[in-house]
Amino acid sequence: MIAQIETSRGQAPRPQGFGKARYRAALYAVLAQALSAPRRAICDAVEQGILPVLIEDALGYLPAKYLGTRTFSFLEKLNPPSGVMFSDALMAEYTRLFALNLHCPQYEADYVSRSSFNWSHVISSVTGMYSNFGVQLATGVGERPDHIAVELDFMNLLAAKEAHARELNQAANVKVCRRAQKLFIASHLSRWGAIFACKLREETRLDFYLGVAALMEVFMSAEARYWGAELRTSSCEADPPADQASACGCQEGSQPVGSLTQITQQPQTSVQHASGGKE
């Protein structure tokens, strides 16, 4: 299901930071689904003109200081193309880009590892972060933990948990969710997300993926600034740092993720001191 954007018009005031976390979670969810194998939900959202409106709403409710831009011309590329069946065009381009000749690899290790040892380290580090938050890939997903959609979906989970904790005024849980986001951005997504988006923009022949790539570049830049992380925009110069997964301080039991882009959203348990990210 495509993420839904809640607005605050006509509603009781939300806790400080609630909206930002909720809209960030929604954008992560949209990107995760857009970069997964095509499904009926994403095709319907494009064909019915829902997707660009949903994204524009989320971007519009985020502070200008966070985004650094208010130019979203790329949204027009997310409208349904004329004269072709979008679902067929999307499947054909997804297959060409990601399944046949790997024009645009979708895995973190392909961008940040120089050896098979460090390739394994990336997988271990990402999996450790997921485990610490009590989530794992659902049976039958068929993708590695360092797949771009999986990593984006994990950030969707963390941001959604932050929003949930804020709504319940659970300050300690807000802190751990924010610390985990800062750690995951710095250790993983900021190291290759923008590079992947650039590669996608260069390789695709479909307007939809051009729009997705532009959205991801804007969003990754905003997230890196927000969390104070270094955003890499070209091939990495070093292998990933030592595994820091245990540093998030989360102590939840294991709960499987329902699908590649469907995640649990349960309140966080008691946590250690945490910090990070600008309110």
VOGUDREN-959232 format. One record per atom (N, C-alpha, C): residue in three letters; x, y, z. Coordinates in steps of 0.02 Angstrom, whole numbers, plus 50000, padded with zeros to 5 digits. Layout:
! VOGUDREN-959232
ALAXYZ/...
END
This chain:
! VOGUDREN-959232
MET500424994050000/MET500005000050000/MET500445006250000/ILE500265011149957/ILE500635017349954/ILE500535021250018/ALA501075023950044/ALA501045027750106/ALA500535033450102/GLN500175034550156/GLN499695039950158/GLN499975045850197/ILE499835051850174/ILE500065057950207/ILE499515060750250/GLU499645061550315/GLU499165064750359/GLU499315072150362/THR498795076250358/THR498895083450366/THR498615085550433/SER498815091350456/SER498605093650522/SER498035098650517/ARG497785099850457/ARG497245104650450/ARG496615102150486/GLY496345106350531/GLY495725104650564/GLY495815099450619/GLN496435097850638/GLN496565092850689/GLN496875096150750/ALA496865092450805/ALA497185094950866/ALA497935095550854/PRO498275100150887/PRO498995100950879/PRO499365094450895/ARG499875093050854/ARG500295087150865/ARG500915089050905/PRO501235084250938/PRO501855085650974/PRO502385088350926/GLN502835092350953/GLN503385095250912/GLN503775089750878/GLY503895090550813/GLY504285085750775/GLY503875079950747/PHE503235079350767/PHE502835073650744/PHE502765073750668/GLY502555079650642/GLY502435080050570/GLY503045078650529/LYS503615081550548/LYS504225080350510/LYS504395072950506/ALA504355069550562/ALA504505062350563/ALA504005058450520/ARG503365060250525/ARG502855056750487/ARG502945057650412/TYR503085063850390/TYR503165065150318/TYR503805062150291/ARG504335062250332/ARG504955058850312/ARG504835051350304/ALA504475048450350/ALA504315041250345/ALA503935039750281/ALA503455044150264/ALA503055043050204/ALA503485043350141/LEU503955048050139/LEU504395048550080/LEU504855042450075/TYR505105040050131/TYR505505033950129/TYR505085028050104/ALA504465027650125/ALA504025022150103/ALA503905022550028/VAL503775028550002/VAL503655029349931/VAL504265027349891/LEU504855029649911/LEU505475027849875/LEU505605020349878/ALA505475017249936/ALA505585010049942/ALA505135006249893/GLN504515008349888/GLN504055004849843/GLN504215006349770/ALA504425012449755/ALA504595014249686/ALA505205010449661/LEU505655008449706/LEU506265005149687/LEU506244997549699/SER505664995049719/SER505554987849723/SER505314985249655/ALA505274978749648/ALA504984975849588/ALA504274978649580/PRO504084980649520/PRO503434983949510/PRO502844979949537/ARG502404983449572/ARG501794980349598/ARG501194984449576/ARG500614981449582/ARG500004984749560/ARG499894991349596/ALA500064991749661/ALA499934997749700/ALA500295003749671/ILE500935003049654/ILE501325008749629/ILE501075010649559/CYS500885005649519/CYS500625007049452/CYS499965010849456/ASP499525008749502/ASP498885012149510/ASP498995019349533/ALA499475020349579/ALA499605027049605/ALA499835031849550/VAL500225029349503/VAL500455033449447/VAL499885034449397/GLU499555029049378/GLU499035029349326/GLU498445033749348/GLN498315034049413/GLN497765038049438/GLN497995045149459/GLY498625046749449/GLY498885053349465/GLY498955054649539/ILE498965049349580/ILE499005050049652/ILE499715051349676/LEU500195047949646/LEU500885048049673/LEU501185055049675/PRO501185058949621/PRO501495065649626/PRO501145070149677/VAL500485069349684/VAL500115073449733/VAL500325071549803/LEU500375065049817/LEU500575062649882/LEU501275065249901/ILE501745064749853/ILE502425066949865/ILE502455074549876/GLU502085078249834/GLU502075085449841/GLU501795087549909/ASP501285084049933/ASP501015085549999/ASP501545084550053/ALA501895078950050/ALA502405077550101/ALA502965082750099/LEU503205084250039/LEU503735089150032/LEU503495096150055/GLY502865097650040/GLY502605104150058/GLY502535105250132/TYR502455099950171/TYR502385100550243/TYR503055100350279/LEU503585098650243/LEU504255098650274/LEU504535105650272/PRO504905107650323/PRO505175114550326/PRO505645116050268/ALA505625122250243/ALA506065124250189/ALA506795123550210/LYS506945124850273/LYS507635124250298/LYS507885117150292/TYR507435112350303/TYR507615105250298/TYR507755103350225/LEU507325105250179/LEU507385103150110/LEU507935106950073/GLY508005113350087/GLY508505117250052/GLY508285119349982/THR507695117349960/THR507435119249894/THR506685118749895/ARG506365122549853/ARG505645122049844/ARG505485120949770/THR505965118649732/THR505875117249661/THR505775109749651/PHE505165107949634/PHE505005100849628/PHE504745099249558/SER505075101949507/SER504865100849438/SER504875093549418/PHE505275089549454/PHE505325082449437/PHE504665078749448/LEU504205081749486/LEU503575078349500/LEU503175076949437/GLU503255081149387/GLU502875080149325/GLU503075073649290/LYS503675071249303/LYS503895065049273/LYS503555058949305/LEU503225059949361/LEU502885054449395/LEU502145053849375/ASN501945058049326/ASN501275057449298/ASN501255051749248/PRO500655048949235/PRO500625043349188/PRO500805045449118/PRO501205041449082/PRO501395043149014/PRO500795042248967/SER500785045948914/SER500235045348866/SER500415040448811/GLY499925036848789/GLY500015032348732/GLY500315025548748/VAL500485024148811/VAL500765017648828/VAL500455015148893/MET500475008648902/MET500245005648965/MET500815006249015/PHE500705010349067/PHE501245011749114/PHE501515005549147/SER501085001049168/SER501324994949204/SER501784990849160/ASP501644990349095/ASP502074986649050/ASP502744990149041/ALA502714996849032/ALA503325000649023/ALA503765000349085/LEU503445000649145/LEU503825000349207/LEU504164993649216/MET503804988249203/MET504104981649211/MET504684980649162/ALA504594982849100/ALA505124982149050/ALA505754985949071/GLU505664992149096/GLU506244996149116/GLU506564993549180/TYR506154991349227/TYR506424988349288/TYR506854982349271/THR506614978149226/THR506984972149206/THR507634974049172/ARG507604979049127/ARG508204981149092/ARG508734984049139/LEU508504988249186/LEU508964991649232/LEU509264987049285/PHE508834982849313/PHE509024979449375/PHE509074971849370/ALA508794968949318/ALA508764961549317/ALA509184958349262/LEU509264961649206/LEU509614958449150/LEU510374959849152/ASN510564965949133/ASN511274967549129/ASN511524971849186/LEU511104972749237/LEU511294976549297/LEU511594983349278/HIS511214987149238/HIS511434993849220/HIS511494998249282/CYS511084996849332/CYS511075000849393/CYS511004996249453/PRO511564993949482/PRO511534989449540/PRO511134992449597/GLN510754988249632/GLN510324990449686/GLN510584988649755/TYR511214986749761/TYR511484984249824/TYR512064988549849/GLU512034990149914/GLU512544994349943/GLU513244991649933/ALA513334985149943/ALA514004982249939/ALA514324983349870/ASP513924983949818/ASP514194985049751/ASP514494992049743/TYR514314996549789/TYR514555003449785/TYR515095005049835/VAL515125001549891/VAL515585003549944/VAL516104998349962/SER516094992449930/SER516564987149949/SER517094986049895/ARG517704985149917/ARG518254983849870/ARG518454976549870/SER518194972649915/SER518384965649919/SER517804961549944/SER517854954949935/SER517314950449958/SER517254950750034/PHE517804951950069/PHE517774952350142/PHE517334958350162/ASN517454964050132/ASN517064969950150/ASN516354969550123/TRP516264965950069/TRP515594964650044/TRP515194961050098/SER515504956050128/SER515174952350182/SER515054956750242/HIS515524961250255/HIS515444965750312/HIS514844970250304/VAL514734972850244/VAL514154977150231/VAL513514973350247/ILE513464967250223/ILE512864963150236/ILE512764962150311/SER513314960550345/SER513284959350417/SER513074965650455/SER513364971450436/SER513214977650470/SER512474979650462/VAL512224979150401/VAL511524980850388/VAL511064976050425/THR511214969650421/THR510794964750455/THR510784965850530/GLY511364967750558/GLY511394969050629/GLY510954974850651/MET510924980050609/MET510484985650625/MET509754983450624/TYR509574979550573/TYR508884977150570/TYR508724972950631/SER509174968450649/SER509064963950705/SER508974967850770/ASN509364973150779/ASN509314977050840/ASN508634980450848/PHE508304981450792/PHE507634984350795/PHE507094978950787/GLY507294972750792/GLY506804967350793/GLY506454966050727/VAL506784967550671/VAL506484966350606/VAL506944962150563/GLN506654958750515/GLN507034954750469/GLN506654954250403/LEU506994952350350/LEU506654951550286/LEU506144945950290/ALA505564947050261/ALA505054941950261/ALA505254936150217/THR505024930250234/THR505154924350193/THR504874925450123/GLY505284924050074/GLY505054924650005/GLY505204931349972/VAL505504936050010/VAL505664942549980/VAL506164941749924/GLY506674937649935/GLY507154936249882/GLY507654941749867/GLU507764946249914/GLU508264951449905/GLU508754951449964/ARG509354954049951/ARG509854954650004/ARG509664960350051/PRO509914960150112/PRO509764965550161/PRO510004972350139/ASP510514972750095/ASP510784979150074/ASP510464981750010/HIS509894978849990/HIS509514981349933/HIS509264988449949/ILE509274992849900/ILE509084999849912/ILE508385000449941/ALA507914996449916/ALA507224996949941/ALA507174994650013/VAL507564989650032/VAL507544987050100/VAL507834992350148/GLU508384995350130/GLU508685000550173/GLU508225006550180/LEU507905008550126/LEU507435014150129/LEU506835012250172/ASP506615006150168/ASP506045003950207/ASP506215003750282/PHE506845002150297/PHE507055002150367/PHE507045009250395/MET507265014150355/MET507225021050378/MET506495023250385/ASN506055020750342/ASN505345021950350/ASN505105019550418/LEU505325013650437/LEU505145010850502/LEU505385015250559/LEU506015017350556/LEU506295021350611/LEU505955028050617/ALA505825031350561/ALA505495037850563/ALA504775037150586/ALA504435031750565/ALA503745030650588/ALA503725029250663/LYS504225025550688/LYS504265024250760/LYS504385030750798/GLU504805035150769/GLU504925041550802/GLU504275045550807/ALA503895045850752/ALA503265049450753/ALA502775046450803/HIS502765039850807/HIS502315036450854/HIS502515038050926/ALA503165037950939/ALA503405039451007/ALA503265046751025/ARG503335051250977/ARG503175058250991/ARG502435059151007/GLU502015055650970/GLU501295056250982/GLU501105053951052/LEU501475048951077/LEU501345046351144/LEU501775049851198/ASN502155054951177/ASN502585058551223/ASN503085053951259/GLN503375049351222/GLN503875044751249/GLN504575047351231/ALA504825051851270/ALA505445055251254/ALA506035050551244/ALA506095045551287/ALA506665040851282/ALA506625036951217/ASN506025035051196/ASN505955031251134/ASN506075035651073/VAL505895042051078/VAL506045046751024/VAL506805047051014/LYS507165047551070/LYS507895048151066/LYS508215042051033/VAL508005036051051/VAL508315030151022/VAL508155029550948/CYS507555031350928/CYS507375031150858/CYS507795036150818/ARG507915041950846/ARG508315046950812/ARG509055044950809/ARG509285042050863/ARG509985039750862/ARG510075034350809/ALA509605029750805/ALA509655024350755/ALA509635027150684/GLN509205032150672/GLN509175035150606/GLN509845038550588/LYS510105042250635/LYS510745045650623/LYS511295040650608/LEU511305035150645/LEU511815030050635/LEU511735026650567/PHE511125024950549/PHE511015021250487/PHE511155025750426/ILE510965032050431/ILE511125036750376/ILE511875037350368/ALA512225038550424/ALA512955039650421/ALA513335033450399/SER513115027550423/SER513475021350410/SER513295018150343/HIS512695019850317/HIS512465016350258/HIS512195021050203/LEU511595023550210/LEU511265026950154/LEU511645032950128/SER511965036850172/SER512325042750148/SER512945040850108/ARG513175034750115/ARG513775032450081/ARG513645030350009/TRP513005029049992/TRP512875026649924/TRP512205028649895/GLY511735031149936/GLY511075032749911/GLY511085037849854/ALA511465043249862/ALA511495048349810/ALA511855045849748/ILE512355041549758/ILE512715038649701/ILE512255034149661/PHE511855030149697/PHE511365025949663/PHE510875030149624/ALA510615035549654/ALA510135039849621/ALA510425042849557/CYS511055045049560/CYS511385047849501/CYS511465042549447/LYS511645036449466/LYS511715030949419/LYS511045029449386/LEU510515029349426/LEU509845028049400/LEU509655033449349/ARG509785039749367/ARG509615045349321/ARG509985044749255/GLU510615042549257/GLU511015041849197/GLU510805035949153/GLU510565030649184/GLU510445024449147/GLU509725023549124/THR509245026649157/THR508555025149140/THR508325028549076/ARG507825025449045/ARG507515028148985/ARG506775029848998/LEU506565029249061/LEU505865030249079/LEU505795036349124/ASP505335040849107/ASP505245046849147/ASP505105045349220/PHE504735040049234/PHE504575038349303/PHE505205037649345/TYR505695033949320/TYR506305032949358/TYR506735039349360/LEU506675043649310/LEU507005050149314/LEU506725054149372/GLY506055053949380/GLY505745057449436/GLY505935054449503/VAL505965047849506/VAL506155044449568/VAL506875046149586/ALA507325046149536/ALA508025047849549/ALA508095054949575/ALA507725059649544/ALA507765066649566/ALA507495067449637/LEU506935064149652/LEU506665064349720/LEU507175061649770/MET507495056149753/MET507975053049799/MET508575057549809/GLU508805060849757/GLU509385065449764/GLU509205071249811/VAL508605074149802/VAL508395079549846/VAL508325077149918/PHE508015071449926/PHE507865068849993/PHE508505066550029/MET508955063149994/MET509585061050025/MET510005066950046/SER510005072250005/SER510375078250023/SER510085081450086/ALA509415081750089/ALA509085084550148/ALA509225080350210/GLU509185073850203/GLU509295069450260/GLU510015069850285/ALA510495070250240/ALA511195070750260/ALA511315077150299/ARG511035082750275/ARG511095089050312/ARG510765088550380/TYR510175085650381/TYR509785085250442/TYR510145081350497/TRP510475075950478/TRP510815071750527/TRP511555073250533/GLY511815078050495/GLY512515079750499/GLY512965074450472/ALA512735070850420/ALA513135065450390/ALA513465067850326/GLU514035064850310/GLU514375066250248/GLU514015062650191/LEU513795066250141/LEU513445063250084/LEU513935062150027/ARG514035055950010/ARG514485054349955/ARG514105054549889/THR514385058049841/THR514055058849776/THR514465055849719/SER515015052549736/SER515415048949687/SER515665042549719/SER515975038249681/SER516205031849707/SER516595032649771/CYS516475028249819/CYS516775029049885/CYS517535028449882/GLU517855031649930/GLU518575031649933/GLU518835026849986/ALA518385024050025/ALA518605019450078/ALA518055014450090/ASP518235008850120/ASP517765003750138/ASP517365005950199/PRO516805002750213/PRO516385004750270/PRO516745004350336/PRO516555008450385/PRO516865008150451/PRO516675001850487/ALA516985000750545/ALA516824994850585/ALA516084994750602/ASP515824988750611/ASP515104987950624/ASP514914991650688/GLN514394995950682/GLN514164999850739/GLN513444998250756/ALA513194992550731/ALA512474991150738/ALA512244991250810/SER512654988650856/SER512434988150925/SER512384994950959/ALA512655000150927/ALA512655006750958/ALA511975010050961/CYS511475007250926/CYS510835010650925/CYS510475009950992/GLY510665005151032/GLY510385004551099/GLY509695001651103/CYS509454998651049/CYS508784995851049/CYS508784988851077/GLN508254987151112/GLN508214980451142/GLN507524977551131/GLU507364976151067/GLU506714973251050/GLU506794965951031/GLY506244962251038/GLY506244955351015/GLY506164955150940/SER506274949450910/SER506244948750837/SER505534948550813/GLN505394952650762/GLN504754952550729/GLN504874953150654/PRO504614948650613/PRO504764948850542/PRO504414954650507/VAL504724957150455/VAL504394962050412/VAL503914958350367/GLY503314961150358/GLY502804957550320/GLY502984956750246/SER503324961450216/SER503534960950146/SER504094965950136/LEU504354966450075/LEU504924970850062/LEU504774977950082/THR504164980350071/THR503994987250088/THR503404987450136/GLN503374982850181/GLN502864982950233/GLN503214981550299/ILE503184986150346/ILE503584985550406/ILE503154986050469/THR503424983350524/THR503074983950587/THR503154991050612/GLN502664993550648/GLN502695000250677/GLN502444999850749/GLN502864997250792/GLN502694996250862/GLN503105000950905/PRO502855003050962/PRO503235007651005/PRO503875004551030/GLN504385008851038/GLN505045006651060/GLN505055004951134/THR505485000351154/THR505564998651224/THR506045003551257/SER506185002751322/SER506645007251357/SER507335006851325/VAL507685012351324/VAL508305012851287/VAL508835016551327/GLN509445016351298/GLN509995020051327/GLN509965027351303/HIS510405031551330/HIS510435038551308/HIS510595038851234/ALA510255043251198/ALA510355043951127/ALA510285051151107/SER510555052951048/SER510495059751023/SER510615059750949/GLY510515065550917/GLY510665066150847/GLY510095069250808/GLY510265072950755/GLY509755076050713/GLY509505082550743/LYS509365087250699/LYS509115093750722/LYS508365093450728/GLU508105095650784/GLU507375095750794/GLU507055100750747/
END
